[in-house]
Each structure stands twice: as structure tokens, then as C-alpha cells.
Amino acid sequence: MKHAKNLRFCTSCGNFFDPPYRECLNKQDILIWILLPDTSDNKWIKIRTSEVSASGVGYTEKAFIGAIESNIEFLYTYKGLIKIKLYDYIHIGRIVLTDRVAYFSPYLVSTYGEDVPVYKYTVNSTKYNWIMRLFHEMWSIAVFASPLGKNDKISKQ
């Protein structure tokens, strides 16, 4: 992470503020691209909330949406080179991409939080390239998030 020139995240509610990610947020020499769910059309949020609740975790749709929106507001307080877009896509898992590796945590029906496995793929491997392509495709159709407030978005740039 320390030597990365670019970081890309695609996650469900944005709980990636623990080390080593948090340390990168204020750096002026790392471009950080973040994809978070669009809460204005939350069909997949309803599905994921029901999956997580079925596993015994008492997580509500309102709490899930609140976490996403709070994290967007939180990210706009950082001074680093951060771009945030909102996606409307199936809930497949968490993606963390650096210049050298891709980490993929598939969101399975029966898993949540620490129970989710993490797979690591090195640059130029087939899976790294596929994950990078997926991220770029999602990014290309996502809309920029706005720091203006709840569910506000700005146009694509």
C-alpha cells in the first residue's frame, strides 16, 4: 500500500478506514478511486440487508444506507486525491486494487464482515486483469458523489 500510485476501492458501505487504507487518504501523491453504492435506488441493498440479517447480524436497510452516506461525507473531509462515484450494480464483493495486487472479498449469502474470505491476485494475472476491468466498467457508468448532502449527486465528469 505504501508504494502504490493508485488505489481503487469498490465496497458496500465503505468500511475501509482502518490501517493501512486510512493512512493513504491524506496523501497528495496517491490517486484514490472509490466506488460506493448509489443509495437512491437500493434494490440490491434490500437484498444484501436481508442476507446479512438472516446470518444473525442485526443490520437494517436504514443503517446500511446511513453508513454509506456518512462515509461519503467523511471522505470529503480528507485532503488527498480522492474521487468518489456511486454505482448501481449487483452486490458481488469488496475490491481493493493497487498497482501490484488486487484483493477480492466475495460477498456470499452466508457470510458477513470478518467471515468473508479475501483472495489476493498479482498484477498481470488473469484474475487481476478481470477485476481491474470490472472496476473500470463500473466506474465508467457510475455517477460522481457530491459532498452537498444526502443522496445528492453531481453529473458525470
C-alpha positions as CSV (number, residue, x, y, z in Angstrom):
1,M,0.0,0.0,0.0
2,K,2.8,2.4,0.9
3,H,4.3,2.4,-2.6
4,A,1.1,2.4,-4.6
5,K,0.5,5.3,-7.1
6,N,-3.2,4.4,-7.4
7,L,-5.7,2.8,-5.1
8,R,-9.2,1.6,-6.2
9,F,-11.9,0.5,-3.9
10,C,-15.3,-0.9,-4.6
11,T,-17.2,-1.7,-1.4
12,S,-20.6,-2.0,0.0
13,C,-20.8,0.6,2.8
14,G,-17.2,1.9,2.8
15,N,-15.7,0.4,6.0
16,F,-12.2,0.6,4.7
17,F,-11.0,3.3,7.0
18,D,-8.7,1.0,9.1
19,P,-5.0,0.8,8.5
20,P,-3.4,0.6,6.0
21,Y,-6.1,2.4,4.0
22,R,-6.7,5.3,6.3
23,E,-3.0,6.2,6.1
24,C,-3.4,6.8,2.3
25,L,-6.4,9.1,2.5
26,N,-4.5,12.3,3.1
27,K,-1.6,11.6,0.8
28,Q,-1.2,14.0,-2.1
29,D,0.7,11.6,-4.3
30,I,-1.8,8.7,-4.4
31,L,-4.9,8.9,-6.5
32,I,-7.7,7.1,-4.8
33,W,-10.8,6.0,-6.7
34,I,-13.8,4.8,-4.5
35,L,-17.0,3.2,-5.7
36,L,-19.8,3.1,-3.2
37,P,-23.4,2.1,-3.7
38,D,-26.0,4.5,-5.0
39,T,-28.5,4.7,-2.2
40,S,-31.2,6.4,-4.3
41,D,-32.1,3.1,-6.0
42,N,-31.4,0.5,-3.3
43,K,-32.8,-2.8,-4.7
44,W,-29.5,-4.6,-4.1
45,I,-29.2,-3.0,-0.7
46,K,-32.5,-4.6,0.3
47,I,-31.3,-8.0,-0.9
48,R,-28.0,-7.7,0.9
49,T,-29.6,-6.5,4.1
50,S,-31.9,-9.5,4.1
51,E,-28.9,-11.8,3.6
52,V,-26.9,-10.2,6.4
53,S,-29.9,-10.2,8.8
54,A,-30.5,-13.9,8.1
55,S,-27.0,-14.6,9.3
56,G,-27.8,-13.2,12.7
57,V,-26.3,-9.8,12.3
58,G,-29.0,-7.2,13.1
59,Y,-28.2,-4.8,10.3
60,T,-31.1,-2.8,8.9
61,E,-31.5,-1.2,5.5
62,K,-31.7,2.3,7.1
63,A,-28.4,1.6,9.0
64,F,-26.7,0.4,5.8
65,I,-27.8,3.4,3.8
66,G,-26.8,5.7,6.7
67,A,-23.3,4.2,6.8
68,I,-22.8,4.7,3.1
69,E,-23.9,8.3,3.2
70,S,-21.9,9.0,6.4
71,N,-18.8,7.6,4.8
72,I,-19.2,9.8,1.7
73,E,-19.4,12.8,4.0
74,F,-16.4,11.6,5.9
75,L,-14.3,11.1,2.8
76,Y,-14.8,14.7,1.6
77,T,-13.0,15.9,4.8
78,Y,-9.8,14.4,3.6
79,K,-7.2,16.4,1.7
80,G,-5.9,13.6,-0.6
81,L,-6.6,13.0,-4.2
82,I,-9.9,11.2,-3.8
83,K,-12.6,10.6,-6.4
84,I,-15.9,9.0,-5.3
85,K,-18.6,7.6,-7.5
86,L,-21.8,5.9,-6.8
87,Y,-22.6,2.6,-8.5
88,D,-25.9,0.7,-9.2
89,Y,-24.6,-2.8,-9.7
90,I,-25.1,-6.2,-8.2
91,H,-23.5,-6.8,-4.8
92,I,-20.6,-9.1,-5.7
93,G,-18.0,-8.2,-3.1
94,R,-15.3,-5.9,-2.0
95,I,-12.5,-5.0,-4.4
96,V,-9.2,-3.3,-3.4
97,L,-6.8,-2.7,-6.3
98,T,-3.3,-1.3,-6.1
99,D,-0.6,-1.1,-8.8
100,R,0.7,-4.5,-7.8
101,V,-2.1,-6.6,-6.4
102,A,-5.9,-7.0,-6.3
103,Y,-7.8,-8.1,-3.2
104,F,-11.2,-9.6,-3.7
105,S,-13.6,-10.5,-0.9
106,P,-16.8,-12.2,-2.3
107,Y,-20.0,-11.3,-0.5
108,L,-21.6,-14.7,0.0
109,V,-25.2,-15.2,1.2
110,S,-24.0,-16.8,4.4
111,T,-21.0,-14.5,5.3
112,Y,-20.6,-11.0,6.7
113,G,-17.7,-8.9,8.0
114,E,-14.7,-10.9,9.2
115,D,-16.2,-14.1,7.9
116,V,-15.7,-13.1,4.3
117,P,-12.6,-14.7,2.7
118,V,-10.0,-12.4,1.0
119,Y,-8.3,-13.5,-2.2
120,K,-5.1,-11.9,-3.5
121,Y,-4.1,-11.7,-7.1
122,T,-0.8,-10.3,-8.5
123,V,-0.6,-7.7,-11.3
124,N,-1.0,-9.1,-14.9
125,S,-2.6,-12.3,-13.7
126,T,-5.9,-13.2,-15.4
127,K,-7.9,-12.6,-12.2
128,Y,-6.1,-9.2,-11.5
129,N,-6.9,-8.1,-15.1
130,W,-10.5,-9.2,-14.8
131,I,-11.0,-7.4,-11.5
132,M,-9.4,-4.2,-12.9
133,R,-11.7,-4.4,-16.0
134,L,-14.7,-4.9,-13.8
135,F,-13.7,-1.9,-11.7
136,H,-13.2,0.3,-14.8
137,E,-16.5,-0.8,-16.3
138,M,-18.3,0.0,-13.1
139,W,-16.5,3.4,-12.8
140,S,-17.4,4.3,-16.4
141,I,-21.2,4.1,-15.7
142,A,-21.2,5.3,-12.1
143,V,-22.0,8.9,-11.1
144,F,-19.8,11.2,-9.1
145,A,-20.9,11.6,-5.4
146,S,-21.5,15.0,-4.1
147,P,-20.5,16.4,-0.7
148,L,-23.6,18.5,-0.7
149,G,-25.7,16.2,1.3
150,K,-27.9,13.1,1.5
151,N,-28.5,11.5,-1.9
152,D,-27.2,14.5,-3.8
153,K,-25.1,13.7,-6.9
154,I,-23.2,15.7,-9.4
155,S,-23.1,14.8,-13.1
156,K,-20.5,12.6,-14.7
157,Q,-17.2,14.3,-15.3
